[in-house]
Amino acid sequence: MKFKPGIPDNYPDLVLAIGSASMIVVCLFLLGIPAFHYLEGRAQEAAVRGNAATLQLAAETYAAANMGQYPEDPLDLISYLPGDEPPQNPLTGKPALFRAKPGDLTYRSPTKGQDYVIEAWGQGNTNQPKRLLVLKGRKPR
């Protein structure tokens, strides 16, 4: 088959090779998107767990400074947190509000300063909060 002058004889092979390479790149891209979203979700969960550990450290530091008493209100822990501010919710980018919402933390002291319960909340399949982690502490006897 002869082409117009200036078009190489291997032109169909070149087009086929470029088309095949393009298809491979598109397939890899499309397969990589779900994996990226999965890894992004895992990173956000790890950040929430890290925030819970930071809050636990603040509660223990508070107790050390207050003769073993834990705070009843999570806002009392703010001055014991890095930067004197609540941890950042990795899902919203805003400070934690200490509510059972995705990416947030909850703190409570069921026995009025004798113990504490910290819960880290992730995002479930239906965008509902899913408890990721529970950390507890108790005043030594």
C-alpha positions as CSV (number, residue, x, y, z in Angstrom):
1,M,0.0,0.0,0.0
2,K,1.5,3.3,-1.0
3,F,0.7,6.5,0.8
4,K,1.1,10.1,-0.2
5,P,4.6,11.5,-0.5
6,G,6.0,12.5,3.0
7,I,4.0,9.8,4.9
8,P,6.3,6.9,5.9
9,D,5.4,3.4,4.9
10,N,5.2,2.2,8.6
11,Y,2.6,4.9,9.4
12,P,-0.2,2.3,10.3
13,D,2.1,0.5,12.6
14,L,3.0,3.8,14.3
15,V,-0.7,4.8,14.8
16,L,-1.4,1.3,16.2
17,A,1.5,1.5,18.6
18,I,0.5,4.9,19.9
19,G,-3.1,3.8,20.2
20,S,-2.1,0.7,22.2
21,A,0.1,2.7,24.5
22,S,-2.7,5.2,25.1
23,M,-5.1,2.4,26.0
24,I,-2.7,0.9,28.5
25,V,-2.2,4.3,30.2
26,V,-5.9,4.9,30.4
27,C,-6.5,1.5,31.9
28,L,-3.8,2.0,34.5
29,F,-5.3,5.3,35.4
30,L,-8.8,4.0,35.7
31,L,-7.6,1.1,37.9
32,G,-5.6,3.4,40.0
33,I,-8.4,5.7,41.0
34,P,-10.2,3.2,43.4
35,A,-6.8,2.3,45.0
36,F,-6.1,6.0,45.5
37,H,-9.4,6.5,47.2
38,Y,-8.9,3.5,49.4
39,L,-5.5,4.7,50.5
40,E,-6.8,8.2,51.1
41,G,-9.5,6.8,53.4
42,R,-6.9,4.8,55.3
43,A,-4.7,7.8,55.7
44,Q,-7.6,9.8,57.1
45,E,-8.5,7.0,59.6
46,A,-4.8,7.0,60.7
47,A,-5.0,10.7,61.3
48,V,-8.1,10.4,63.4
49,R,-6.5,7.6,65.5
50,G,-3.4,9.9,65.9
51,N,-5.7,12.7,67.1
52,A,-7.2,10.4,69.7
53,A,-3.7,9.4,71.0
54,T,-2.8,13.1,71.2
55,L,-6.0,13.8,73.2
56,Q,-5.2,10.9,75.5
57,L,-1.8,12.3,76.2
58,A,-3.4,15.7,77.0
59,A,-5.8,14.0,79.4
60,E,-3.0,12.2,81.2
61,T,-0.9,15.4,81.3
62,Y,-4.0,17.2,82.7
63,A,-4.4,14.5,85.4
64,A,-0.7,14.8,86.3
65,A,-1.1,18.5,86.9
66,N,-4.4,18.1,88.8
67,M,-3.6,15.4,91.4
68,G,-4.9,12.6,89.3
69,Q,-8.3,14.1,88.4
70,Y,-9.3,13.9,84.7
71,P,-11.3,16.8,83.2
72,E,-15.0,16.3,82.8
73,D,-15.2,18.7,79.8
74,P,-13.0,18.2,76.8
75,L,-12.5,21.9,76.4
76,D,-10.4,21.8,79.6
77,L,-7.8,19.8,77.6
78,I,-7.3,22.5,75.0
79,S,-4.4,24.1,76.8
80,Y,-2.7,20.7,77.0
81,L,-2.9,20.1,73.2
82,P,-0.3,21.2,70.7
83,G,-0.8,24.8,69.7
84,D,-3.4,25.2,72.4
85,E,-6.1,24.2,69.9
86,P,-8.2,21.1,69.2
87,P,-6.8,18.6,66.7
88,Q,-7.8,19.1,63.1
89,N,-10.5,16.9,61.7
90,P,-8.9,15.3,58.6
91,L,-12.2,15.0,56.7
92,T,-13.2,18.6,57.1
93,G,-9.9,20.4,57.8
94,K,-11.6,22.2,60.7
95,P,-10.9,21.9,64.5
96,A,-12.4,18.9,66.3
97,L,-15.8,19.7,67.9
98,F,-15.8,16.7,70.2
99,R,-19.0,15.2,68.6
100,A,-19.6,11.7,67.2
101,K,-19.2,12.9,63.6
102,P,-16.9,11.4,60.9
103,G,-13.3,12.5,61.5
104,D,-14.0,13.8,65.0
105,L,-13.4,12.7,68.6
106,T,-15.5,12.4,71.7
107,Y,-14.4,12.7,75.3
108,R,-16.3,11.9,78.4
109,S,-15.6,11.2,82.1
110,P,-18.4,8.9,83.3
111,T,-17.2,8.9,86.9
112,K,-16.7,12.7,87.3
113,G,-13.0,12.9,86.8
114,Q,-12.0,9.5,88.0
115,D,-11.7,8.1,84.5
116,Y,-12.2,9.0,80.8
117,V,-13.3,7.5,77.5
118,I,-12.0,8.9,74.2
119,E,-13.6,7.7,71.0
120,A,-12.3,8.3,67.5
121,W,-14.9,8.4,64.7
122,G,-14.4,7.6,61.0
123,Q,-16.7,7.6,58.1
124,G,-18.8,4.4,57.5
125,N,-20.0,3.1,54.1
126,T,-23.2,5.2,54.2
127,N,-21.4,8.4,55.4
128,Q,-22.6,7.6,58.9
129,P,-20.1,7.8,61.8
130,K,-18.2,4.6,62.5
131,R,-16.3,4.2,65.8
132,L,-12.6,3.5,65.0
133,L,-11.0,3.4,68.4
134,V,-11.8,3.6,72.1
135,L,-9.2,4.8,74.5
136,K,-9.8,4.6,78.3
137,G,-8.0,5.7,81.4
138,R,-8.6,5.4,85.1
139,K,-7.2,7.2,88.1
140,P,-4.8,4.9,90.0
141,R,-6.1,3.7,93.4
